[in-house]
Amino acid sequence: MYPTPARPHTLRSTLAVLCVTALCVAAGLSTAQDKPATAPKPALSVAVVTPQTTRLAQALAANGNLAAWQEASIGAEAGGQRLAEVRVNVGERVRKGQVLAVFATDTLSAEAAQARATVAEAEAAAAEAAANAERARNLQASGALSASQINQYLTADKTAQARLQAARAQSQVQQARLAQSQVLAPDDGIVSARQATVGAVVASGTELFRLIRQGRLEWRAEVTSAELSRVVPGTSATLTTASGAKLQGRVRMVGPTVDPQTRTALVYVDVTPVAGSAAPALPGMFARGEFTLGAAPAMTVPQSAVVVREGFSYVMRVNPDNRVSAVKVQTGRVVADRVEISAGLPADTRIVASGGSFLNEGDLVRIVPATAPAR
């Protein structure tokens, strides 16, 4: 079969469509060339700040345990006696000289009475010997007594005086044992342990009570040998116990040795509870604290200027063309609303005061005064 020839009116329609299309394309190109380029829009309006130099307090963190300042061991002085009464329990606060326990005094009282009787007997014998010696001295010139007899009377006088002194000393020993039947507190403090039991017969030197002297506590902080030179006696410290108690302290002494295994030394800090802290602070508790080491100048920026991304800290630097770039920095202490920048940022760098978390590398920003709120 042969193809059907094109009709004249179809060809004319096709040519007309092609002409209109070409005119439209030409008009569009001309319009695009005549229209000016649109300026880029800022991503955010921000305030700009520069780092400031501020004096910040230097502190050294440490851990340690609370312990009693000193513990007094209170034992039995009179051995072989029965405890008749125990008047205090663990945790009670006692005063110096307070009676803590009492021993039975029947045997001791009898021994003291016997010693007093021995003293009376010795006094009578000494008086008789002294009288005989005086008569012998008076008769010495008359020759009524021989020299040996006179010496015997004089020697008997001295012997009687010696026996009297020995009897009096023994009486004092018995009186002291009788006084020891009462166990007294050697100092003000808190009873931390008690082994005394009513009815028990204890030997001399047996520990009956343990006393925290004056109720004073100390913090035994562990400080590394590298930081030990920064802590001196008199340095103040603040600490918090595991129970939440707040304590203030002052370094009393720096340990004279360093543990060769842990390379740490003990720093002994006298502590006192902070007013208003209701939580208890007891010996043996763990405590975390800081030593105040004075103040030193440091470069700081507002906390709102620091952006944390993927575990690192950044600030958004504003370049001369008002585009931002992220600068990685190292942060230190936080005081009020400011953060210390220890490395990574020159002192004259302009940075975004707030809103940096909404910006990306290379974003264009519009600078507004610091007093105006950023949009």
Helices and strands as residue ranges (DSSP letters): H 8-34, E 44-46, E 48-49, E 52-68, E 71-75, E 81-86, E 93-94, E 99-103, H 106-139, H 147-179, E 182-184, E 189-194, E 201-202, E 207-213, E 217-224, G 228-230, E 236-241, E 246-254, E 264-273, E 286-302, G 303-305, E 306-309, E 312-318, E 324-335, E 338-343, E 351-352, G 356-358, E 365-367
